[in-house]
Amino acid sequence: MSAPLNHNADYRARHGLRPVINVSGTMTSLGASIIHDDAIAAMAEIAPQWVEMDDLQRRASAVISRLTGGETGFVTACCAAGITMSVAGAMTGTDMLAIEQLPSRTDGLKNEVILQLGHAVNYGAPVDQSIRLAGATPVLAGTATQVMPYHVENAINDRTAALLFVVSHHTVQFGQLSLEEVVEICRPRGVPVIVDAASEYDLTGFLARGADLVIYSGHKFLSGPTSGIVAGRKDLVRAAYLQNKGIGRGMKVGKESIAGVMAALEAWEKRDHAGIRAREQAALDLWKTTVDAMPGLYGKIMPDPTNNPLDRLEVHVLPESGFTATGLAKALAAGDPPVIVRDHEAELGFFFLDPCNLHPGEAEIVAKALTAVMNAPRPENAMALPRHSVEKALRWPD
Ligand SMILES: *Cc1c(COP(=O)(O)O)cnc(C)c1O
């Protein structure tokens, strides 16, 4: 492949930023997405223009409805903002005074949100904080590994504003109630079910299976700009949208992101999904062949844990390689160019190579980087163990 690489090389070089290659997935910490060309064009086009924002959001609502099957929708700053605004909307409805009084004054409002304990994850921040930001109290149901219907039934009372259901590889993948089971409990009791589907390809399934609201990140698989999409029942979407006159102000989305995500959604409808899968498969095959030829490494092609149409290569790192999984990930990240792998489970002795964010030619560069690192003398931290530490974060901006 001879397509040009790193089309922002100039920008990054000019600002002293490393030209990272992302094989870790759609990561906020690496800039969220490769924004689709159509979205970039829409953002550039609207940037110098005035526009009536409620009308732009009405147009976005129509596109969101078409793609999700939801009655109504709007765009916000990100999925986390969408969760907070949806929870707030479930609390306040269209009561403007209540909207202005969040998050500290919630007397008289329903202010509890149920969350299965195995769904209480951290996606860069704790999901329960997205609930608390609205002024609501998370009510954790069940245990991390087992939630029964009676846990959720007994958590519901007359202060229950909503139940938040999280779909993610981060959650405990067993022992939790399914969306159908949760809907069966909540619907007859009048409790809205809000689904956090930030990273899911399935734009219609959660509403079709009974969710009242569903929230996506615009900047994950959709390849939009950093943004969030809320879709579903009109009364709940309207109440969530009204939070822009309250706590949503600090989560403001710009016209450029609304236009960008609308274009990304339209591009998603036309995208050559089969062609993309074939390119991802070719990358996985190349990496598996490379890894399997190395002493102490082997690769397994694994399906996505939440059934997105995406496979990843699970690279097992045995001691005879001279590396731990963490040590090898660090060596790749220190390379030229830096290759950032998906290593959040490194204590289990493997990391993943994720093919969904590659520019043309980068799959080959990743294979070469692996070979180079394996053939070089072992660096000092080759046998490093994963450390759960905020040390580096605390030093920023130094
Ligand atoms: C990424 C993610 C979020 C946060 O999404 P943002 O759009 O970055 O705010 C929330 N929930 C889950 C499950 C995620 O994976």
The ligand as an ORCA input file, in Angstrom:
! r2SCAN-3c Opt
* xyz 0 1
  C     -16.746      5.731     26.067
  C     -17.872      5.387     26.953
  C     -18.589      6.375     27.618
  C     -18.192      7.814     27.557
  O     -18.410      8.296     26.297
  P     -17.962      9.790     25.935
  O     -18.720     10.048     24.681
  O     -16.503      9.755     25.741
  O     -18.416     10.649     27.060
  C     -19.691      6.022     28.372
  N     -20.056      4.742     28.478
  C     -19.377      3.750     27.887
  C     -19.861      2.356     28.042
  C     -18.264      4.042     27.088
  O     -17.587      3.061     26.475
*
